[in-house]
Amino acid sequence: MYLRMSILLSPLLRLNLKRRIAKGKEEPSRLPERLGCSDVIRPNGSLIWLHAVGLGEVMALRGFILLLAKYSPESYFLVTSSTKASAQVFKENLPPRTIHQYFPLDVPVYCKRFLEHWKPNLCIWSEQEIWPGMVWYNSEAGIPQVLINARMNKKSYHSKSRFKSMFEKIYQAFPIISAQDDISACHIKKLGGRAKVDGSLKSIAPPLHCVESELRQRKMQIGDRPVLCLASSHEADEKIVLNALGSIPENMLIVLVPRKIERSRLIRRTIEDMGVSVSVGDQCIDSNIRVHLVDKFGELGIWYRMCSIAFVGGTFDETQGHNPWEAIHLNRPVLHGPNINNFKQDYAQLDESRYSHLILNSDDLADHLELTCNQTSAQQEVETFNPPVTDLEKLATDLLALMDGDRVGS
């Protein structure tokens, strides 16, 4: 039924692609990838294909790719994703021997075309996005496939349970399902899957890339001013910080990196309406600038290196948190709000070890920053945190054992 529906809806799906291009949500030059075509030649040898939907999910794959490469150094890696932001940022953080492509529309002709070109030896689905059509054609082609870093909250479980028979068939196609936590594993089991818990991949990802020349330029502009980086921010996070400006020492620079870059103009107007001096994008950060607003993807590597402390957003609304590990891996302490369900276990571990700290409101933020505002980023560095990777290493070797070694490029 699903495959027949996808064929019938194919014209509408292609029309939606054109609409997304008009809105700037797709890269026109890479539209053929959405239709299963590619001008990139498949490398000779084993090819491990990993898929994740968006920016955070794709960036989390980097550390696991390095683990797989440790035990299979001759393999190549194909990473697919579905969003423009994920493609742009991942391009600057590609692990060795890795290719990025957009995931094709889940329509039979495009799935077949994609698989005929890439001929993967193993398919690794990550987190939440699984496409039934591609799962079916992987199985038909004899390509082993697994699910890792799986996460499923109560809301997602109830949504999927309406299609339990379909998801039961999907999960039964996976000989290995690795979940981030016990709750996700329980929900997957209720839907017919066999899941074990290995933890999150985000904790083993390598530090974010940055352009050294741009980092040096920003260091010259900012000097020894203390810096608070509000990363992956949403409106609720921004209100917490902007409402605290009157209580934060004036020498502290606030760097605001919105989760959705398209909100930059609105954020700028809000800051200017407050009478606060603001620089945007590539503009110079003079000594009188109070807030710097980042307006393009891929700069967090610079600002995590520049900041004294990082406030990771999404924890004051229903987003339920974004990845704290990118800051931690650059030895920066992290602040967060109370809504952290997406990273509940991570923050419990980090809070207990004093790598992160809970703040409840603007006054709480100002009080905490008062203690750190006169310290440089070097003084603020926390001891390097090295999470255990034993379970994930075993997962990597288990997945590699599934590979079909005869499926190689021509």
Secondary structure, 3 states (H helix, E strand, C coil): CHHHHHHHCHHHHHHHHHHHHHCCCCCHHHHHHHCCCCCCCCCCCCEEEEECCCHHHHHHHHHHHHHHHHHCCCCEEEEEECCHHHHHHHHCCCCCCEEEEECCCCCHHHHHHHHHHHCCCEEEEECCCCCHHHHHHHHHCCCCEEEEEECCCHHHHHHHHCCHHHHHHHHHCCCCEEECCHHHHHHHHHCCCCEEECCCCHHHCCCCCCCHHHHHHHHHHHCCCCEEEEEEECHHHHHHHHHCCCCCCCCCEEEEEECCHHHHHHHHHHHHHCCCCEEECCCCCCCCCCEEECCCCCCHHHHHHHCCEEEECCCCCCCCCCCCHHHHCCCCCEEECCCCHHHHHHHHHHHHCCCEEECCCHHHHHHHHHHHCCCCHHHHCCCCCCCCCHHHHHHHHHHHCCCCCCCCCC
